[in-house]
Amino acid sequence: MAPAGDFDHEGTRTGRYRIAEHGDPASRITYEDLAIALLDEIEAPRHPRAAVSVREA
């Protein structure tokens, strides 16, 4: 899992994200929302052995 584009350094946690197969350079996500996505995947794996991007919802 990786951020789809870059981090929103000034953003705040929204609790929402989308999983995408490909990155988008214009996409931004907060550190907190990426962390939530990672924890959700650990607790309930939905993308085993796949490279996915996490983007804002």
PQR file of N, CA, C, O and H, with PARSE charges and radii, in Angstrom:
ATOM      1  N   MET A   1       0.844  -1.175   0.000 -0.4000 1.5000
ATOM      2  CA  MET A   1       0.000   0.000   0.000 -0.0000 2.0000
ATOM      3  C   MET A   1       0.883   1.229   0.000  0.5500 1.7000
ATOM      4  O   MET A   1       1.901   1.290   0.688 -0.5500 1.4000
ATOM      5  N   ALA A   2       0.463   2.216  -0.797 -0.4000 1.5000
ATOM      6  CA  ALA A   2       1.209   3.465  -0.907 -0.0000 2.0000
ATOM      7  C   ALA A   2       0.230   4.599  -1.170  0.5500 1.7000
ATOM      8  O   ALA A   2      -0.865   4.363  -1.680 -0.5500 1.4000
ATOM      9  H   ALA A   2      -0.364   2.166  -1.357  0.4000 1.0000
ATOM     10  N   PRO A   3       0.605   5.814  -0.831 -0.5600 1.5000
ATOM     11  CA  PRO A   3      -0.271   6.930  -1.185  0.2800 2.0000
ATOM     12  C   PRO A   3      -0.358   7.039  -2.703  0.5500 1.7000
ATOM     13  O   PRO A   3       0.639   6.845  -3.400 -0.5500 1.4000
ATOM     14  N   ALA A   4      -1.532   7.345  -3.210 -0.4000 1.5000
ATOM     15  CA  ALA A   4      -1.740   7.401  -4.658 -0.0000 2.0000
ATOM     16  C   ALA A   4      -0.940   8.516  -5.311  0.5500 1.7000
ATOM     17  O   ALA A   4      -0.466   8.358  -6.436 -0.5500 1.4000
ATOM     18  H   ALA A   4      -2.341   7.503  -2.645  0.4000 1.0000
ATOM     19  N   GLY A   5      -0.785   9.626  -4.633 -0.4000 1.5000
ATOM     20  CA  GLY A   5      -0.049  10.759  -5.189 -0.0000 2.0000
ATOM     21  C   GLY A   5       0.972  11.265  -4.195  0.5500 1.7000
ATOM     22  O   GLY A   5       2.142  10.884  -4.239 -0.5500 1.4000
ATOM     23  H   GLY A   5      -1.170   9.755  -3.719  0.4000 1.0000
ATOM     24  N   ASP A   6       0.528  12.117  -3.308 -0.4000 1.5000
ATOM     25  CA  ASP A   6       1.407  12.707  -2.304 -0.0000 2.0000
ATOM     26  C   ASP A   6       0.602  12.877  -1.023  0.5500 1.7000
ATOM     27  O   ASP A   6      -0.608  12.653  -0.997 -0.5500 1.4000
ATOM     28  H   ASP A   6      -0.422  12.427  -3.273  0.4000 1.0000
ATOM     29  N   PHE A   7       1.287  13.270   0.023 -0.4000 1.5000
ATOM     30  CA  PHE A   7       0.606  13.513   1.287 -0.0000 2.0000
ATOM     31  C   PHE A   7       0.085  14.932   1.355  0.5500 1.7000
ATOM     32  O   PHE A   7       0.702  15.868   0.847 -0.5500 1.4000
ATOM     33  H   PHE A   7       2.270  13.452   0.002  0.4000 1.0000
ATOM     34  N   ASP A   8      -1.070  15.073   1.997 -0.4000 1.5000
ATOM     35  CA  ASP A   8      -1.627  16.381   2.304 -0.0000 2.0000
ATOM     36  C   ASP A   8      -1.054  16.750   3.671  0.5500 1.7000
ATOM     37  O   ASP A   8      -1.612  16.386   4.706 -0.5500 1.4000
ATOM     38  H   ASP A   8      -1.572  14.313   2.410  0.4000 1.0000
ATOM     39  N   HIS A   9       0.051  17.467   3.665 -0.4000 1.5000
ATOM     40  CA  HIS A   9       0.779  17.757   4.898 -0.0000 2.0000
ATOM     41  C   HIS A   9      -0.005  18.630   5.870  0.5500 1.7000
ATOM     42  O   HIS A   9       0.231  18.569   7.077 -0.5500 1.4000
ATOM     43  H   HIS A   9       0.505  17.763   2.825  0.4000 1.0000
ATOM     44  N   GLU A  10      -0.914  19.425   5.378 -0.4000 1.5000
ATOM     45  CA  GLU A  10      -1.692  20.333   6.227 -0.0000 2.0000
ATOM     46  C   GLU A  10      -3.070  19.773   6.563  0.5500 1.7000
ATOM     47  O   GLU A  10      -3.782  20.345   7.388 -0.5500 1.4000
ATOM     48  H   GLU A  10      -1.106  19.475   4.398  0.4000 1.0000
ATOM     49  N   GLY A  11      -3.457  18.664   5.937 -0.4000 1.5000
ATOM     50  CA  GLY A  11      -4.807  18.125   6.102 -0.0000 2.0000
ATOM     51  C   GLY A  11      -5.022  17.480   7.459  0.5500 1.7000
ATOM     52  O   GLY A  11      -4.073  17.194   8.190 -0.5500 1.4000
ATOM     53  H   GLY A  11      -2.879  18.199   5.267  0.4000 1.0000
ATOM     54  N   THR A  12      -6.277  17.259   7.776 -0.4000 1.5000
ATOM     55  CA  THR A  12      -6.652  16.583   9.011 -0.0000 2.0000
ATOM     56  C   THR A  12      -7.340  15.274   8.668  0.5500 1.7000
ATOM     57  O   THR A  12      -7.795  15.074   7.542 -0.5500 1.4000
ATOM     58  H   THR A  12      -7.048  17.491   7.182  0.4000 1.0000
ATOM     59  N   ARG A  13      -7.409  14.405   9.626 -0.4000 1.5000
ATOM     60  CA  ARG A  13      -7.999  13.085   9.444 -0.0000 2.0000
ATOM     61  C   ARG A  13      -9.470  13.195   9.050  0.5500 1.7000
ATOM     62  O   ARG A  13     -10.241  13.916   9.684 -0.5500 1.4000
ATOM     63  H   ARG A  13      -7.039  14.568  10.541  0.4000 1.0000
ATOM     64  N   THR A  14      -9.847  12.473   8.000 -0.4000 1.5000
ATOM     65  CA  THR A  14     -11.249  12.441   7.573 -0.0000 2.0000
ATOM     66  C   THR A  14     -11.878  11.087   7.874  0.5500 1.7000
ATOM     67  O   THR A  14     -13.095  10.982   8.028 -0.5500 1.4000
ATOM     68  H   THR A  14      -9.221  11.887   7.485  0.4000 1.0000
ATOM     69  N   GLY A  15     -11.038  10.038   7.958 -0.4000 1.5000
ATOM     70  CA  GLY A  15     -11.560   8.700   8.175 -0.0000 2.0000
ATOM     71  C   GLY A  15     -12.073   8.057   6.901  0.5500 1.7000
ATOM     72  O   GLY A  15     -12.640   6.965   6.942 -0.5500 1.4000
ATOM     73  H   GLY A  15     -10.050  10.123   7.833  0.4000 1.0000
ATOM     74  N   ARG A  16     -11.880   8.728   5.759 -0.4000 1.5000
ATOM     75  CA  ARG A  16     -12.360   8.206   4.480 -0.0000 2.0000
ATOM     76  C   ARG A  16     -11.186   8.076   3.519  0.5500 1.7000
ATOM     77  O   ARG A  16     -10.278   8.907   3.503 -0.5500 1.4000
ATOM     78  H   ARG A  16     -11.420   9.615   5.725  0.4000 1.0000
ATOM     79  N   TYR A  17     -11.226   7.023   2.726 -0.4000 1.5000
ATOM     80  CA  TYR A  17     -10.194   6.789   1.714 -0.0000 2.0000
ATOM     81  C   TYR A  17     -10.753   5.848   0.666  0.5500 1.7000
ATOM     82  O   TYR A  17     -11.787   5.214   0.880 -0.5500 1.4000
ATOM     83  H   TYR A  17     -11.964   6.348   2.739  0.4000 1.0000
ATOM     84  N   ARG A  18     -10.069   5.755  -0.475 -0.4000 1.5000
ATOM     85  CA  ARG A  18     -10.410   4.816  -1.537 -0.0000 2.0000
ATOM     86  C   ARG A  18      -9.162   4.028  -1.897  0.5500 1.7000
ATOM     87  O   ARG A  18      -8.047   4.547  -1.844 -0.5500 1.4000
ATOM     88  H   ARG A  18      -9.229   6.269  -0.650  0.4000 1.0000
ATOM     89  N   ILE A  19      -9.363   2.781  -2.260 -0.4000 1.5000
ATOM     90  CA  ILE A  19      -8.275   1.943  -2.739 -0.0000 2.0000
ATOM     91  C   ILE A  19      -8.331   1.949  -4.267  0.5500 1.7000
ATOM     92  O   ILE A  19      -9.392   1.743  -4.855 -0.5500 1.4000
ATOM     93  H   ILE A  19     -10.269   2.360  -2.303  0.4000 1.0000
ATOM     94  N   ALA A  20      -7.194   2.185  -4.897 -0.4000 1.5000
ATOM     95  CA  ALA A  20      -7.120   2.218  -6.362 -0.0000 2.0000
ATOM     96  C   ALA A  20      -5.983   1.316  -6.826  0.5500 1.7000
ATOM     97  O   ALA A  20      -5.025   1.080  -6.091 -0.5500 1.4000
ATOM     98  H   ALA A  20      -6.332   2.353  -4.419  0.4000 1.0000
ATOM     99  N   GLU A  21      -6.099   0.819  -8.043 -0.4000 1.5000
ATOM    100  CA  GLU A  21      -5.047  -0.028  -8.599 -0.0000 2.0000
ATOM    101  C   GLU A  21      -3.853   0.781  -9.072  0.5500 1.7000
ATOM    102  O   GLU A  21      -2.725   0.289  -9.083 -0.5500 1.4000
ATOM    103  H   GLU A  21      -6.878   1.011  -8.640  0.4000 1.0000
ATOM    104  N   HIS A  22      -4.105   2.028  -9.465 -0.4000 1.5000
ATOM    105  CA  HIS A  22      -3.041   2.868 -10.003 -0.0000 2.0000
ATOM    106  C   HIS A  22      -2.993   4.192  -9.249  0.5500 1.7000
ATOM    107  O   HIS A  22      -4.010   4.677  -8.755 -0.5500 1.4000
ATOM    108  H   HIS A  22      -5.021   2.428  -9.456  0.4000 1.0000
ATOM    109  N   GLY A  23      -1.810   4.760  -9.168 -0.4000 1.5000
ATOM    110  CA  GLY A  23      -1.641   6.044  -8.518 -0.0000 2.0000
ATOM    111  C   GLY A  23      -2.122   7.194  -9.392  0.5500 1.7000
ATOM    112  O   GLY A  23      -2.294   7.044 -10.602 -0.5500 1.4000
ATOM    113  H   GLY A  23      -0.983   4.366  -9.568  0.4000 1.0000
ATOM    114  N   ASP A  24      -2.333   8.328  -8.768 -0.4000 1.5000
ATOM    115  CA  ASP A  24      -2.720   9.551  -9.462 -0.0000 2.0000
ATOM    116  C   ASP A  24      -1.887  10.675  -8.866  0.5500 1.7000
ATOM    117  O   ASP A  24      -2.076  11.011  -7.697 -0.5500 1.4000
ATOM    118  H   ASP A  24      -2.193   8.450  -7.785  0.4000 1.0000
ATOM    119  N   PRO A  25      -0.977  11.265  -9.622 -0.5600 1.5000
ATOM    120  CA  PRO A  25      -0.091  12.298  -9.087  0.2800 2.0000
ATOM    121  C   PRO A  25      -0.823  13.488  -8.470  0.5500 1.7000
ATOM    122  O   PRO A  25      -0.266  14.184  -7.621 -0.5500 1.4000
ATOM    123  N   ALA A  26      -2.060  13.725  -8.889 -0.4000 1.5000
ATOM    124  CA  ALA A  26      -2.816  14.850  -8.346 -0.0000 2.0000
ATOM    125  C   ALA A  26      -3.528  14.496  -7.039  0.5500 1.7000
ATOM    126  O   ALA A  26      -4.063  15.378  -6.368 -0.5500 1.4000
ATOM    127  H   ALA A  26      -2.513  13.160  -9.578  0.4000 1.0000
ATOM    128  N   SER A  27      -3.539  13.234  -6.681 -0.4000 1.5000
ATOM    129  CA  SER A  27      -4.241  12.783  -5.486 -0.0000 2.0000
ATOM    130  C   SER A  27      -3.439  13.110  -4.229  0.5500 1.7000
ATOM    131  O   SER A  27      -2.209  13.056  -4.236 -0.5500 1.4000
ATOM    132  H   SER A  27      -3.104  12.517  -7.227  0.4000 1.0000
ATOM    133  N   ARG A  28      -4.136  13.443  -3.166 -0.4000 1.5000
ATOM    134  CA  ARG A  28      -3.511  13.730  -1.873 -0.0000 2.0000
ATOM    135  C   ARG A  28      -4.247  12.939  -0.792  0.5500 1.7000
ATOM    136  O   ARG A  28      -5.448  12.690  -0.899 -0.5500 1.4000
ATOM    137  H   ARG A  28      -5.135  13.487  -3.160  0.4000 1.0000
ATOM    138  N   ILE A  29      -3.521  12.555   0.232 -0.4000 1.5000
ATOM    139  CA  ILE A  29      -4.119  11.874   1.374 -0.0000 2.0000
ATOM    140  C   ILE A  29      -3.349  12.280   2.618  0.5500 1.7000
ATOM    141  O   ILE A  29      -2.145  12.530   2.552 -0.5500 1.4000
ATOM    142  H   ILE A  29      -2.546  12.757   0.319  0.4000 1.0000
ATOM    143  N   THR A  30      -4.028  12.345   3.739 -0.4000 1.5000
ATOM    144  CA  THR A  30      -3.350  12.711   4.981 -0.0000 2.0000
ATOM    145  C   THR A  30      -2.614  11.498   5.546  0.5500 1.7000
ATOM    146  O   THR A  30      -2.945  10.353   5.238 -0.5500 1.4000
ATOM    147  H   THR A  30      -5.006  12.142   3.792  0.4000 1.0000
ATOM    148  N   TYR A  31      -1.629  11.769   6.363 -0.4000 1.5000
ATOM    149  CA  TYR A  31      -0.900  10.679   7.018 -0.0000 2.0000
ATOM    150  C   TYR A  31      -1.860   9.828   7.838  0.5500 1.7000
ATOM    151  O   TYR A  31      -1.769   8.600   7.838 -0.5500 1.4000
ATOM    152  H   TYR A  31      -1.361  12.699   6.614  0.4000 1.0000
ATOM    153  N   GLU A  32      -2.782  10.489   8.537 -0.4000 1.5000
ATOM    154  CA  GLU A  32      -3.725   9.776   9.401 -0.0000 2.0000
ATOM    155  C   GLU A  32      -4.636   8.854   8.600  0.5500 1.7000
ATOM    156  O   GLU A  32      -4.893   7.726   9.020 -0.5500 1.4000
ATOM    157  H   GLU A  32      -2.856  11.487   8.537  0.4000 1.0000
ATOM    158  N   ASP A  33      -5.129   9.320   7.444 -0.4000 1.5000
ATOM    159  CA  ASP A  33      -6.018   8.478   6.644 -0.0000 2.0000
ATOM    160  C   ASP A  33      -5.269   7.307   6.020  0.5500 1.7000
ATOM    161  O   ASP A  33      -5.842   6.227   5.881 -0.5500 1.4000
ATOM    162  H   ASP A  33      -4.920  10.237   7.103  0.4000 1.0000
ATOM    163  N   LEU A  34      -4.010   7.487   5.641 -0.4000 1.5000
ATOM    164  CA  LEU A  34      -3.215   6.361   5.150 -0.0000 2.0000
ATOM    165  C   LEU A  34      -3.010   5.338   6.262  0.5500 1.7000
ATOM    166  O   LEU A  34      -3.071   4.132   6.019 -0.5500 1.4000
ATOM    167  H   LEU A  34      -3.545   8.364   5.754  0.4000 1.0000
ATOM    168  N   ALA A  35      -2.771   5.811   7.466 -0.4000 1.5000
ATOM    169  CA  ALA A  35      -2.600   4.904   8.609 -0.0000 2.0000
ATOM    170  C   ALA A  35      -3.875   4.099   8.854  0.5500 1.7000
ATOM    171  O   ALA A  35      -3.802   2.904   9.139 -0.5500 1.4000
ATOM    172  H   ALA A  35      -2.721   6.790   7.664  0.4000 1.0000
ATOM    173  N   ILE A  36      -5.040   4.738   8.746 -0.4000 1.5000
ATOM    174  CA  ILE A  36      -6.310   4.036   8.918 -0.0000 2.0000
ATOM    175  C   ILE A  36      -6.454   2.952   7.849  0.5500 1.7000
ATOM    176  O   ILE A  36      -6.873   1.835   8.152 -0.5500 1.4000
ATOM    177  H   ILE A  36      -5.098   5.709   8.514  0.4000 1.0000
ATOM    178  N   ALA A  37      -6.112   3.274   6.608 -0.4000 1.5000
ATOM    179  CA  ALA A  37      -6.200   2.296   5.520 -0.0000 2.0000
ATOM    180  C   ALA A  37      -5.287   1.104   5.791  0.5500 1.7000
ATOM    181  O   ALA A  37      -5.679  -0.042   5.575 -0.5500 1.4000
ATOM    182  H   ALA A  37      -5.772   4.181   6.362  0.4000 1.0000
ATOM    183  N   LEU A  38      -4.080   1.372   6.260 -0.4000 1.5000
ATOM    184  CA  LEU A  38      -3.147   0.285   6.569 -0.0000 2.0000
ATOM    185  C   LEU A  38      -3.683  -0.603   7.687  0.5500 1.7000
ATOM    186  O   LEU A  38      -3.620  -1.829   7.589 -0.5500 1.4000
ATOM    187  H   LEU A  38      -3.761   2.304   6.436  0.4000 1.0000
ATOM    188  N   LEU A  39      -4.205  -0.001   8.738 -0.4000 1.5000
ATOM    189  CA  LEU A  39      -4.754  -0.787   9.854 -0.0000 2.0000
ATOM    190  C   LEU A  39      -5.979  -1.580   9.423  0.5500 1.7000
ATOM    191  O   LEU A  39      -6.147  -2.728   9.834 -0.5500 1.4000
ATOM    192  H   LEU A  39      -4.256   0.994   8.818  0.4000 1.0000
ATOM    193  N   ASP A  40      -6.843  -0.981   8.597 -0.4000 1.5000
ATOM    194  CA  ASP A  40      -8.013  -1.710   8.100 -0.0000 2.0000
ATOM    195  C   ASP A  40      -7.582  -2.933   7.299  0.5500 1.7000
ATOM    196  O   ASP A  40      -8.186  -3.999   7.419 -0.5500 1.4000
ATOM    197  H   ASP A  40      -6.707  -0.048   8.264  0.4000 1.0000
ATOM    198  N   GLU A  41      -6.546  -2.786   6.488 -0.4000 1.5000
ATOM    199  CA  GLU A  41      -6.064  -3.911   5.679 -0.0000 2.0000
ATOM    200  C   GLU A  41      -5.437  -4.996   6.562  0.5500 1.7000
ATOM    201  O   GLU A  41      -5.564  -6.184   6.265 -0.5500 1.4000
ATOM    202  H   GLU A  41      -6.055  -1.920   6.391  0.4000 1.0000
ATOM    203  N   ILE A  42      -4.774  -4.602   7.626 -0.4000 1.5000
ATOM    204  CA  ILE A  42      -4.196  -5.580   8.554 -0.0000 2.0000
ATOM    205  C   ILE A  42      -5.299  -6.359   9.253  0.5500 1.7000
ATOM    206  O   ILE A  42      -5.223  -7.582   9.372 -0.5500 1.4000
ATOM    207  H   ILE A  42      -4.671  -3.637   7.867  0.4000 1.0000
ATOM    208  N   GLU A  43      -6.326  -5.649   9.717 -0.4000 1.5000
ATOM    209  CA  GLU A  43      -7.409  -6.292  10.467 -0.0000 2.0000
ATOM    210  C   GLU A  43      -8.294  -7.160   9.578  0.5500 1.7000
ATOM    211  O   GLU A  43      -8.764  -8.209  10.018 -0.5500 1.4000
ATOM    212  H   GLU A  43      -6.388  -4.655   9.621  0.4000 1.0000
ATOM    213  N   ALA A  44      -8.528  -6.741   8.339 -0.4000 1.5000
ATOM    214  CA  ALA A  44      -9.387  -7.490   7.417 -0.0000 2.0000
ATOM    215  C   ALA A  44      -8.777  -7.409   6.017  0.5500 1.7000
ATOM    216  O   ALA A  44      -9.175  -6.563   5.216 -0.5500 1.4000
ATOM    217  H   ALA A  44      -8.146  -5.889   7.982  0.4000 1.0000
ATOM    218  N   PRO A  45      -7.813  -8.285   5.719 -0.5600 1.5000
ATOM    219  CA  PRO A  45      -7.131  -8.233   4.425  0.2800 2.0000
ATOM    220  C   PRO A  45      -8.098  -8.396   3.248  0.5500 1.7000
ATOM    221  O   PRO A  45      -8.834  -9.379   3.161 -0.5500 1.4000
ATOM    222  N   ARG A  46      -8.079  -7.416   2.353 -0.4000 1.5000
ATOM    223  CA  ARG A  46      -8.913  -7.472   1.154 -0.0000 2.0000
ATOM    224  C   ARG A  46      -8.069  -7.451  -0.116  0.5500 1.7000
ATOM    225  O   ARG A  46      -8.584  -7.686  -1.209 -0.5500 1.4000
ATOM    226  H   ARG A  46      -7.481  -6.617   2.424  0.4000 1.0000
ATOM    227  N   HIS A  47      -6.784  -7.172   0.023 -0.4000 1.5000
ATOM    228  CA  HIS A  47      -5.902  -7.069  -1.145 -0.0000 2.0000
ATOM    229  C   HIS A  47      -4.593  -7.819  -0.891  0.5500 1.7000
ATOM    230  O   HIS A  47      -3.522  -7.215  -0.940 -0.5500 1.4000
ATOM    231  H   HIS A  47      -6.366  -6.981   0.911  0.4000 1.0000
ATOM    232  N   PRO A  48      -4.666  -9.130  -0.621 -0.5600 1.5000
ATOM    233  CA  PRO A  48      -3.431  -9.860  -0.334  0.2800 2.0000
ATOM    234  C   PRO A  48      -2.497  -9.910  -1.537  0.5500 1.7000
ATOM    235  O   PRO A  48      -2.927 -10.163  -2.663 -0.5500 1.4000
ATOM    236  N   ARG A  49      -1.235  -9.669  -1.288 -0.4000 1.5000
ATOM    237  CA  ARG A  49      -0.183  -9.746  -2.312 -0.0000 2.0000
ATOM    238  C   ARG A  49      -0.432  -8.840  -3.515  0.5500 1.7000
ATOM    239  O   ARG A  49       0.004  -9.142  -4.626 -0.5500 1.4000
ATOM    240  H   ARG A  49      -0.886  -9.463  -0.374  0.4000 1.0000
ATOM    241  N   ALA A  50      -1.125  -7.741  -3.292 -0.4000 1.5000
ATOM    242  CA  ALA A  50      -1.400  -6.795  -4.376 -0.0000 2.0000
ATOM    243  C   ALA A  50      -0.783  -5.444  -4.035  0.5500 1.7000
ATOM    244  O   ALA A  50      -0.756  -5.033  -2.875 -0.5500 1.4000
ATOM    245  H   ALA A  50      -1.478  -7.496  -2.389  0.4000 1.0000
ATOM    246  N   ALA A  51      -0.302  -4.778  -5.039 -0.4000 1.5000
ATOM    247  CA  ALA A  51       0.188  -3.406  -4.866 -0.0000 2.0000
ATOM    248  C   ALA A  51      -0.966  -2.466  -5.174  0.5500 1.7000
ATOM    249  O   ALA A  51      -1.441  -2.416  -6.309 -0.5500 1.4000
ATOM    250  H   ALA A  51      -0.324  -5.112  -5.982  0.4000 1.0000
ATOM    251  N   VAL A  52      -1.417  -1.726  -4.178 -0.4000 1.5000
ATOM    252  CA  VAL A  52      -2.536  -0.815  -4.357 -0.0000 2.0000
ATOM    253  C   VAL A  52      -2.164   0.579  -3.860  0.5500 1.7000
ATOM    254  O   VAL A  52      -1.226   0.759  -3.084 -0.5500 1.4000
ATOM    255  H   VAL A  52      -1.031  -1.767  -3.256  0.4000 1.0000
ATOM    256  N   SER A  53      -2.928   1.549  -4.332 -0.4000 1.5000
ATOM    257  CA  SER A  53      -2.741   2.939  -3.920 -0.0000 2.0000
ATOM    258  C   SER A  53      -3.918   3.357  -3.051  0.5500 1.7000
ATOM    259  O   SER A  53      -5.044   2.893  -3.232 -0.5500 1.4000
ATOM    260  H   SER A  53      -3.691   1.402  -4.962  0.4000 1.0000
ATOM    261  N   VAL A  54      -3.634   4.235  -2.113 -0.4000 1.5000
ATOM    262  CA  VAL A  54      -4.676   4.770  -1.247 -0.0000 2.0000
ATOM    263  C   VAL A  54      -4.835   6.243  -1.597  0.5500 1.7000
ATOM    264  O   VAL A  54      -3.859   6.993  -1.605 -0.5500 1.4000
ATOM    265  H   VAL A  54      -2.719   4.612  -1.967  0.4000 1.0000
ATOM    266  N   ARG A  55      -6.066   6.656  -1.885 -0.4000 1.5000
ATOM    267  CA  ARG A  55      -6.332   8.041  -2.247 -0.0000 2.0000
ATOM    268  C   ARG A  55      -7.486   8.591  -1.452  0.5500 1.7000
ATOM    269  O   ARG A  55      -8.196   7.839  -0.785 -0.5500 1.4000
ATOM    270  H   ARG A  55      -6.859   6.047  -1.879  0.4000 1.0000
ATOM    271  N   GLU A  56      -7.685   9.898  -1.513 -0.4000 1.5000
ATOM    272  CA  GLU A  56      -8.768  10.514  -0.768 -0.0000 2.0000
ATOM    273  C   GLU A  56     -10.113  10.029  -1.318  0.5500 1.7000
ATOM    274  O   GLU A  56     -10.233   9.672  -2.490 -0.5500 1.4000
ATOM    275  H   GLU A  56      -7.107  10.509  -2.055  0.4000 1.0000
ATOM    276  N   ALA A  57     -11.099  10.028  -0.455 -0.4000 1.5000
ATOM    277  CA  ALA A  57     -12.442   9.556  -0.860 -0.0000 2.0000
ATOM    278  C   ALA A  57     -13.248  10.670  -1.462  0.5500 1.7000
ATOM    279  O   ALA A  57     -14.395  10.458  -1.857 -0.5500 1.4000
ATOM    280  H   ALA A  57     -11.001  10.318   0.497  0.4000 1.0000
TER
END
